[in-house]
Amino acid sequence: MKHIIYTSEERGLKDLGWLQSNLTFSFSDYYHPTRRSFGLLRAFNDDFVAPENGFGLHAHANMEIISVMLAGAMNHIDNLGYKEVVQKDWVQIMSAGSGMRHEEHNVGDEQVNFLQIWIEPKLQNITPRYQKRYFPEEGRKNKLVTIVSNEEGQAHCWINQNAKLSLGYFEREQEVQYTLNPTNKSAFVFNISGSLLVNEEPLEQRDAIGIWDTDQVHIKCLTESRFLLIEVPINN
């Protein structure tokens, strides 16, 4: 097994006052010479948005953009005609494809916290699409639940890449054994809260680990823990 640890203290910080974005990889005006991506996982941002603030209309193309809502309420408006509000435990994905524009703002009274995840697409210039799904925490206790998959279905969001995202919410001392698909795969585990051992490597809150050259990921929850596991190709 090979791995790399991304501690919360090592992340880049983009602080605009209304936005605090904790950046695992080079993004926007933050640059880290050795942390440009993890395989096809291009961006992993832990974002906090103040009430009555947000991102104005902007464009994306040829990127799979996933938002995992951890707290608060944020709207989504795009040129495909969608006008949505997503809150805690909602997951949304944009397959930007040949190009789409959208905006999003904190529409609640509390700070929004969401994970903004960019994964490079499998096919270029596809027809843009938007999708959202709800994964209530009370239905995920002591389960590893698929939230995004390359296999289409009603229970999760679909991604234009050989990738899979799963949310875990487990009690203390619970353990998870995850088997990676055999072809060109790696795992990125982000610890949302609690304390974990991932393949015997300790992760505290907001730490992450990238793992490759193995077919198994073993997670032990030392406390009540919440985490996100991303299975993604390590190479193009």
N, C-alpha and C positions, 0 to 999 in steps of 0.2 A: 504493500500500500504506500502511495505517496500522498502527501497532504500539505496544505498551507493554512495557517491560522490568521484570521483577520479580527484583531481585538477591537472593541468599541472605541478605545482611546486612540487607535491609529487611523481612524476614519478621517477623511477630509470634512470640513465644515463650510457650508455656504450659508451665511447669516445675513438676511435682508431685513431683519426686524420682524416683518410679518411672516417670513419663511425661514425656518431652520432646517437645512437639508444635510443629513449625515451621509457621506459618500464613501462607499467601499471601493469604488473604482474611479478612474479619471472620468470627469463629467463636467460639462460646461466650462467654467474657468478654473476648475481644480484639476491639477495634473500630478499624477504619481508615475514615475518612469517605469516601475516594475508591476504596477497594478492597473492595467488598462482593461482587463476583463478576466473572466474565468471561463475558458472555453468560449462557447457562444453566448454565455451570460455577459451581456455588455454593460449593464448598469444595475446597481442595487442601491437604491436611495431610501433612507429612513426619514421621511418628511413630516414636519410639523407646520401647520398653517393656522394662523390666527383668524378669529372670527371676522367676517366681512372682508376677507382678502382671498386672493387666489391667482390663478394663471389665466391671462387673457387669451384671446383667440390666437392659435398658433398651429403650425403645420407639422405633420410627420409623414414619412414614407419609408416603406420597406423595413419595418421594425415591428416586432410583437411587443406590445406595451401592456403590462399587467399592473393593476392596482389592487392591493389587499388592504381593506379598511380595518384599522385597529381601534379607532375612536373617532367620534364626531360624525358630521354629516356634510357631504360634498356633492355638488351638482355636476352634471356632465351634459354639455350641449355640443353637438357636432353638425357638420354639414351633410350628414346622412339623414338628418331629421330626428335624431334621438334627443330627448330632453328628460334626463333621469336624475334622481337623487339616490345616492348610495350612502349607507351608514355602516356602523360596526358590523363585522362578519359578512359583508358583501364583498364579492370579488368581481372585477370587471376587466375585460380585455379588448384592446383594439388591435386588429390586424391592419396596420396602416397601408400595406400594399402599395398600390400605385399613387397613393396620396390622399390624405384626409386632414381636415382642420377641426379643432375642438377647443373648448374652454372649460375650466372647472374652478369653482369657488367654494369656500367654506360658507355654508348657508345656515349653520347652527349657532348656538350660543357658547359652545365650548371649542377648544382647540381640536383641530383635525390631526390625526396621526395615521398615515398610510405608508405602505411599502410600495415604492415605484420601481418596477422591474422591467428591464429591456432585454429581450432575447432576439438574436438575429434570426431572420426567417429561413425556412427551407426553400420556398419558392418566391421568386421576385415578382413584383408588379401584379400581384393578385388583386381582385376586386376588394376594396376596403370593407371591413365588417366590424361590428361592435356587438358585444355580448356581456351579460352580467348574470351572476348566480348568487344565491343566499345560502350561507353555511352557518346556522345558529350554533353558538358554542355549546349550548346544553345538549345538542345532538351529536357532539364530537368528543365527548369525554372518554378518555382511554381508547381512542380510535385514531388511526392515521387516515385522514379523509382526502381523497383526490379532489382538488379544486380546479385544476387545469390539466388537459391531456391532449395528445395528438389523436386520440380516438374520440370520434364524435359521440355525443350522448346527451341525455337530458339532465344528468346528475352533476355535470361539471361544465366548465368552459372549454372551448376547443382552441388549439394553438396550431399555427402553421410552422411546426418544427417538431422534430423527434424529441420532445421534452415532456416533463410531467412535474406538476407542483402539488405538494401535499401539506396539509396543516395538521399538526399534532397538538393535543391538549391532554396531558396525562398527570395522574396523581403521583405522589412521591413513591419511589422504588419501582415504578412501572418500567418495562423494557420493550423496545421495538427492534425487530430484525427486518431490515429492508434489503431486498435483492435487486441489484441493478440489472437492467437489460444488458446483454453481453456485448453489443456492438458500440464501440466508441463512446462510452458513457462515463459520466462522472457525477458526483453529488456535491451540492452546496447546501449546508445546513446553517440556518440563522436562528439563534436563540432569542426569541421575543421576550421571554421572562422565565425566571427560575434558574436552575443550575443543571447542567447536562454533562454526561460523559459520552462522547461520540468516537467510537473505535478507540476507547480508553483515553481520548484527549479531552481535558476539561474545558467547558464553555460556560462563561457567566453571561448575565443578561446583556443582550445586544452584541455579543461576540458571534463570529461565524467561522466555519471551516470548509475548505474545499478538499475533496477526496477523489483520487483516481487510481488507476492500476489495482483495482480490487473489485470483487463482485458483491461484497456485502457491506452494509452500513449498520452498525449496532449502536443503538441509542439507549442510555440508561438515565432516567430522570432522578436526580438526587433530591429534588424538591418538586412540588407541583410546578409544572413547566408547560410553556407554550413555545412551539417552534415551527419553522417552515423548512421543508426539504424540497430542493429543486434538483431534478435529474435532467441533465443537459449534455449534449455532445461536447467532448473536450476539444475536438478539432473540427475544422470545416469538412 
